[in-house]
Amino acid sequence: MVPLLGRQVAAVSPNGLPLAVGVFAGLDIWGRATIKTDAGEQEFPPEAVRIRGL
């Protein structure tokens, strides 16, 4: 995940549905991914998404 910091990414649910597109801002201590979108920052738990570079 570290190579994706500051890059455009998509958060995708385990069944393939896109949840958010934005800039990958990092991970917290519990593994939640933070993505900065036009609407603000969104956090996603590790079991709910896969982060993919665009």
Secondary structure, DSSP 8 states (H G I E B T S, - for coil): -GGGTTSEEEEE-TTS-EEEEEEEEEE-TT--EEEEETTEEEEE-TTT-EEEE-
